[in-house]
Amino acid sequence: MLRWSWLRTAAGRLRDGWRPVVETTLAATVAWVLATRIVGHPQPFFAPAAALIVLGQARGQRVRRAVEVVLGVAAGVLVADLVVQALGPRTTWTVFTVILLTIALAVAIGASTVSVVQAAVSALYLVVVSPVTESLVPFRFVDALIGGGVAVVASQLIDVRRPLAPLVAAFWRTFDDLAAVLEQVAAALDRHDAPAAVAALEQARQLDVEPLRDAVLAAGEAVRLHVRRRRHIGRLRSVDASIGQLDYAVRNVRVLARAGVTFSRLPTPVPPELGAALRDLSRAVEAAGRALAADLEGAEEAGDRHAEDADRAALAAVRTAGRLFTPGQSLPLAMIIGQIRATAIDLLRGVRADDDAAVLARVDEALGLPAV
């Protein structure tokens, strides 16, 4: 039974991750073919190695990593050539001196960890594995250039037509997860189910906007290499502010879920309006996600329509919660109402063009608070 479970898990991982497997295999093979057939190098180790290293990095960092790999190889080869000429190949002192000088040089110039390791590996390979050569042609440097270039091109082929598509998908996932947590909290409170409320809190703690930030970096890299990059750069510039507001909303929902756990453990009955407010807020989150995704895809009319939906749902949630804001309510209920208000504000700031003061005024008016 355990074996079949492992096989199903492995098959699922391959189904979800087959693209990187194929991408990496093809890129390393193409780099090898180019180095052997075009350059004519009989041992192009650094061509497929550079491709593997670059593609092993997170999307959004591959251009920089490609440059670092090439520079690391160049530095390692230079140091190794000089030391081999002075001390000879494959001796203990040569290995010691090459590694020491290469790492010290890379650290002194402030190189990243990838550059340090690549420089040391390149130098060590030249000293220990590669045969001594008097050729002045920088084969290894060219090989690294080929491998890094092939990797960068391969990493962008999937997104060549729609460079922002992965970012749009990341927005959908993040907002859908946030909306699902609000639905879970609402269901747990409706049933006065403390274990379900704890489960919702655990889901809230898993919410994270960092994958979305990584997706922005990847989209920026894809856009820089895209022919029509100006059109896409304009859409990306407004994303950072929206992610910041989403981060605030995620933190608010965590606090809301924690208060939901406390409220579900009290003997105090949960007013049904509270679940309705949370579900309205969940719908506002979904609509906000659709609005931002539509803006990224250039569908401005659809984006405006979804933003209006988010506005109506968020204000409806605040309005319903405001009716529960009466003297003598329990502290957990007051905390949930406060977090509904804060989440609505952050959502609307992320999708509306209004200034912060205007958003705050409209939300507080819906809550029934006096204007300041």
N, C-alpha and C positions, 0 to 999 in steps of 0.2 A: 504493500500500500504506500509506504514511504517512497519507494522507487518511482511509482507512477506519479505521485505528487511532485517529486523533484523534476520529472520529465515534463510535466505540464508547466511548471514554473519556468523551466529552461526554454520550452517552446514559446511561451509567452514573451520572454525577454528577447528571443530572436525575432519574433514577429514585430515587436515594438522597435527593435534596434537594428533591423537589417540594413537600413540606409547607410549608417556610418560604417558598417562592415564592408559593404560593397564599395562605398566611396573611398575608404582607406586602401582597400586591396587594389582597386583600379589605379588610384593615384600613385601608389608606390611602384606598381608594375610599369605604368607609363613613364615615370621618372627613370626607371632602370633602362627601358627601351631607348628613350631619348639620349641618355648618357652613353649607352653602348653603340647605338647605330648612328647618331648624329655627331656626338663629340668624339666617339671612337675610343673611349677610355675602357681598358680591359677589366678594371676592377672598380666600378662606380659605386662603392659602398655608401657614400654620403648622399647620393641622389635619392634612393628609396628611404634611407634613414631620415633625411631632412623632411621628406613628405610625411612620414609617420609622426615625427615630432610635431610638426605644424598642425596636422589634422587632429592630434591628440589634445590640442588646446581647445578651450571653450570658444564658441563662435563669438565674434567681436574682438578677438585678440589674435587672430591668425595672421593678419598682415604684419603686425608688430613682431610676432613670434618668428615669422619667416625671415624678417630682417635680422633678428637676433641670432637665428641659426646660422645664417650666412656669415655674419660678423664673427660669431663664435668659432666657426670652422676656419675662417681666415686667420684669426688670432692664434688658434691652436696650431695650425700648419706652420705659421711663421715662426713661432717659438720652437716648435719641434725641429724644423729644418736647421735653425741656427744651433741648437744644442747637439743634434746628431752630427753636424759638421765638426763640432768642437770635441765631443766625447765619444762619438761612434754610436751605432745602433745597438739596441737590445742589450744594454748593460744596466746593472742596478743603478749606478750613479746617473745614467741618462734618464731612466724612468723617474727617479726621485727628483732630479733637477727640472725635467719637463713639467711634471705635475705641479711642483712648487711654484715655478715661475708663471705658468699659465693661470693657475687659480689666483695667485697674488696679483698679477696684472689685471685680471677680470674684476677682482674685488676693488682694486685701487681706482679703476675708472667708473665704478658704480654700476657694473653690469648686473642684470637680473639673474636669478637662480638658473633659468634656462640657458642663458648665455654662458655662465660659469661652467655648468656641466657640459654643454656642447663643446666649448673650447678645450676642456680637459680630455673629453673622450676623443676628439679629433687629434689632439697631440699624442695621446697614448696609442691610438690606432696607428699613427704614422711611425711611431718608435717601435712598437712591438709586432704589429701584424703586417703592415705594408712593406713591400721590398724597397730597398734603397734605390733611389732614382736620381739621375743628374738632370732630368728634364726641367726646363724652366717654365713649362706650361702648367699653370695652376689648376690641374685637373680637379682636385678635391674642392677647391673653392667654386669652380664651375658646376661640379656635381651638386653641391649644396644649393647653389642658385637655381639649378634646374628643379631639384626636389621641392624647394620652397615655393617656387613659382607654380609648379604643377598643383601643389596642395592648395594654394590660394584660389587658383582657377577652379579646381574641382569642388571646393567648398561653396562656390557661388553658383554652380551650374543649376542646382535645383531652384534657386531663387532668381534666375536670370530674368524671367518674365514678370514676377511679382515679388520684388525684394522685400516688401513690407508684410507679406503674407504670414511668416512665422510670428511676427510681432502682433499682428491682429489675432492670431490663434492664442497667443499668450494672454492677451487682454481678455478674450472670451473665457479662458480657463480660470483666470484669477477672479474675475467678477462673478462667474458662476459658482465658484467655491465659496465666495463670501456670501452670496445670496442663499446658498444651501445651508450655511451655518445659521443664518437668521431663521430660516424655515424650521431647522431642527430645534432651536431655542423656543420658537413659538409652539411647536408640537409638544415639547416637553412641559411647557408651562400650562398648556391647555389640559394635559392629563395629570398635572401635578406630579410628574414622574421625575424624581430626583436622579436615578441612574441615567435616564435619557438626557437630562440637563448636563450631567457630568460628561457624557459622551459628546455632547455639543461643544462643551468647553474644550475638550481635547481636540476636536476638529478646529476650533477657533485658534488654538495654539499652533496648529500646523500651517495656518495661513501665513504666507510670506510673499512679499513683493520683490524679493531679490531676483527670482527667475525672470520677472518682468524687466528689471533693470538690465539683466544680462541680454534679454531679447532686444532691448533698445540698442545696446552696444553692437550686437550682431547685425541689426538692421542698418545702423550707421555704417558699418563696414561694407555691407552689401550695396548700400546707396552710393558710397564713394566709388565703387567699381562699376556702377550702372551708367548706361549711356544717357538716360534722361534723369540724371540725379537731382537737378534743380527742383523739379516738381515734387520729388519725394522729401528733399531736405526741409522744405517749408512745413510739411506735415509732421516731421519728426521734432521740430523745434518746440512745439507746444506740448509734447508728450511728458517731458520731465516734470513740469508743474502738476500735471494730472496724476503722475505716479506718486508725487509727494502727498497730494491730497488723499489718494487711495491708501497710502501707508497710514495716515492719520485715521482713516475710516476703519482699517483693519484693527488698529489698536483700540479704537472705541468699541468695536464689536467684541473684542476679547474681554474688555471690562464688563460689557453688557452680559456676555455669556457667564462670567463669573458671578455677577449679581443674580442671574437666572438660577444658578445652582443654589444659592442661598435662599432665594424666594421659594423655590420648589420644596425646600426642606421645612418651611414654616407651616404652621397649621392654618395660617391666613389663606382664605380662598383667593384664587387668582382671577381677577376680572377678565371676562372674555374679550373685552375691548383691547386688552394688552396684546393678545395673539393677533388680532386684526391689525394693530399698528405695526407689529413686527413683520407681518406678511406684506403690508403695504411698503415697508422699508425694503424688504427683499425684492419686491417688484421694481422699486426705484433703483436698486443696485444693478439688476439685470438690464434695465433700460439705459442706465449710465454706461454700462459696458458696451451695449450696442451702439450708443452714440459715439463713443470714442473710437470704436472699431470702424464705424462708417466714415468718420472724419479721416482716419488713416487711409482708407481705401478711396478717398476722394468723392464719396457719395454725400455731398453736403446737405442736400435736402433730406435724405434719410437720417443723417446725423442730427439735424435740427428737430425732426419729428421725434426721434428717440429722446433727445434732450428735454423736449416738452413733456414726454411721458414720465421721465425721471423726475422732473419738477413737480408734476401733479401727484405722483405716488409718494414722493418724499414729504411734501406738504400735507398730504392726507394722513401719513403716518404720524407726523408731528401734531396735527390737529386732533387726531384720536387720542394720542398719548396725553395731550394737554387737558383733555376732559377728565383724566385720571389724576391730574395734579391738584389734589385737594388737601386741605389741612388734615393732619393725622395719618397720612398714608405711611406705610412701612419704609424703612431706609432702602431695602433692596428695590422696591418699586420706584422710589424716587431716583435711584441710581440708573435704573433701566430707562426711565423717561429722559433723564439727562443725556444718556448715551444715544438714544434715538435722535434727540435734537442735535448732538454733536456730529453724529454720522450723516444726518441729512445735510448739515452745513458743509461738511467736507465733500460729499458727493456733488452738491450743486456748485461748489467752487471749482470742482474738477471739470464739469461739463458745461457750465454757463459762462457767457462772456461778461456777466454783471460783475461789478467790483465787489470786494468782500463785504463792505458795509451794507450794500443793497441786499445781498444774500442773507446776511445776518438779520436785517430788519424784517425780511419776508418770513423767515423761519420763526422768529420770535413773535411776529404778529399771528402766525398760525397756531403757535403754542399758547397764545393768550397773554403774553408778557407785555407790559407797557413799553412803548417806544422810548428810546433813550435820546 
